[in-house]
Amino acid sequence: MSQETQVGDRIKAFLEAHGLNAYQASQKLGHEKPSKVYKLVNNDAKPGYDTIVELLTAWPDLSPEWLIL
């Protein structure tokens, strides 16, 4: 994965590396609608603490340092 500049870019790169789109990621996170993940990967919203915890819980191989820094 390359040096993405925004959190949404890093989330998108991580999902792509795992062969997932926003809809599939939303399902894994237990969300009924994919709009939250779509907003994140399009940089229309930034994840809050709860969302970051959801992502890290769903994908333990996701590096918290890489995600937020």
Secondary structure, DSSP 8 states (H G I E B T S, - for coil): ----SSHHHHHHHHHHHTT--HHHHHHHHT-SSTHHHHHHHTTSS---HHHHHHHHHH-TTS-HHHHH-
